[in-house]
Amino acid sequence: MKLYIDKQKFEDALHCGKQSFYVDVLDPVIHQQLAETAVKLNQSELAVRELKIVLHLDEKNEDMRFLLAKTLFDSGKKEEALTQLDLLLQQNPGHAKAIDLKKKR
């Protein structure tokens, strides 16, 4: 999957990532890569689902929580996005990107 992502063949990366679940459905790296690929393909519904799974497996992942908030904002889900930003800012009150995103919205 990583090779396809590096080559910017996102459709192939998405397919490969889904196949990876047959090996280990609870691998947070696979879910993270799928989420990031879905964001690049403007598949916000898939991205949000995968980001939520990543955060279920690793709730301290600040980068993925920020990406979830941004993706939610971009897909018009402002209240849910603000909730994720608030959770992130509780975890890390100095998170500059989260502070800026909250100010902009």
C-alpha positions, 0 to 999 in steps of 0.5 A: 500500500505504501508503494502505491501511495508513494507513486500517488496511485491512490485507487490502487493503494485504497484497494490494497489497504482494504485487502490488508484487513484480511491479514489484520483488521486491527492494524492502526497503520492500515486504517491510518493509511486508508484514511489518508488515501481516502482524504486524497481521493475526496472520499470523506465518508470513508476517511471519517470512518477510518479516522474514527477507527484509528482513534478507537485503536489509538485515542492519543493520535493527535495528527489523526484527530486533527485530520478527522476534525479537518475532514469533518469541517470540509464535509460540512459536519461543523458540530462534530468537527468542533467536538474533535477539535475540543478533544484535541485541545483538551489533550494538547492545549497548545496544538497550533493547527487545532487553534488556528482551525478553530479560529477560522471556523 
